[in-house]
Structure formats: structure tokens, C-alpha cells
């Protein structure tokens, strides 16, 4: 899977309950992506993984083909490359 940002079989569990289950997708350069869903469906959790605010329980979040969690002490480098604007 290639792209600027890719998710490869990403899972998030809170208290053994699946919140994000086996999600894989890729965002290409210049592509516009919309994420929609009901309240509590995991949208914010999914987005917060883009720049390492949340670490997946399993699977990989890739930035330019590299796992952002391969070097956890360098996660700040990822945050300089992937910006976030919060609603509130």
C-alpha cells in the first residue's frame, strides 16, 4: 500500500472492545478525503492516529511508506509533517 499516509490493518481496542477494526486505506498526494460517521463511531480516533496522537493497538500507520511508530522517540518529527486543526 503506497501513499502519503497509509493505514495497514490498523486496530484500536479500549478495554478489549474494538473501536477501529482492521482498517486499511491510503491517501495519495493531492487527494481529498472525507471521513463521516455517527457520533462515537471512531472518526476522531482514526484522525488522531494520522500524526501519532494515538498509537494503534496493532497494524501500521505509514507516512511516506515508513511506520510512524518504528522509532517512538522520534514521533515529534511526524507531528511536524502532519498538521492537525482541532474543531474546538
C-alpha positions in Angstrom: 0.0 0.0 0.0 1.5 3.3 -1.0 0.6 6.9 -0.5 1.4 9.9 1.6 -0.4 8.4 4.5 -1.5 4.8 4.7 -3.2 2.6 7.3 -2.4 -1.1 7.1 -4.7 -3.4 9.1 -5.0 -0.8 12.0 -6.8 -1.8 15.1 -7.6 0.1 18.3 -9.1 -1.5 21.4 -10.2 0.2 24.5 -10.9 -2.2 27.4 -10.7 -5.1 25.0 -13.6 -3.5 22.9 -12.8 -2.9 19.3 -13.1 0.8 18.3 -11.2 0.7 15.0 -11.1 -2.8 13.5 -8.8 -3.9 10.6 -8.8 -0.6 8.7 -6.6 -0.2 5.6 -6.5 2.7 3.2 -4.1 5.1 1.5 -4.3 8.8 0.9 -2.4 9.9 -2.3 -0.8 13.3 -2.8 -3.4 15.9 -3.8 -6.3 13.6 -2.8 -9.1 15.0 -0.7 -10.5 12.6 1.9 -13.7 12.9 3.9 -14.5 10.8 6.9 -18.1 10.7 8.1 -20.0 8.7 10.6 -22.2 8.7 13.6 -21.1 10.1 17.0 -18.9 7.6 18.7 -18.0 5.7 15.5 -14.3 6.3 15.9 -13.7 9.2 13.4 -11.7 11.3 15.9 -9.7 8.2 16.9 -8.9 7.4 13.3 -7.8 11.0 12.6 -5.6 11.3 15.7 -3.6 8.4 14.5 -2.5 10.4 11.4 0.1 12.3 13.4 0.7 9.9 16.3 -1.5 11.4 19.0 -2.9 7.9 19.4 -0.9 4.7 18.8 -2.8 1.8 17.2 -3.1 -1.4 19.2 -1.9 -3.3 16.1 -1.3 -2.6 12.5 0.7 0.3 11.0 0.3 4.0 10.2 2.7 4.8 7.4 3.9 8.2 6.4 5.6 8.2 3.0 6.0 4.4 3.4 7.6 4.5 6.9 5.9 3.2 10.0 5.5 6.4 12.2 5.9 4.2 15.3 9.1 2.5 14.2 11.1 5.0 16.3 8.7 6.1 19.1 11.2 8.7 20.4 11.0 10.5 17.1 7.2 10.8 16.9 7.6 14.6 17.2 9.2 14.6 13.7 5.9 13.1 12.4 3.9 15.8 14.1 5.8 18.5 12.2 4.9 16.8 8.9 1.3 16.1 9.6 -0.6 19.1 10.9 -4.0 19.0 12.7 -6.6 21.7 13.3 -9.0 20.9 16.1 -12.6 22.0 15.9 -12.9 23.4 19.4 
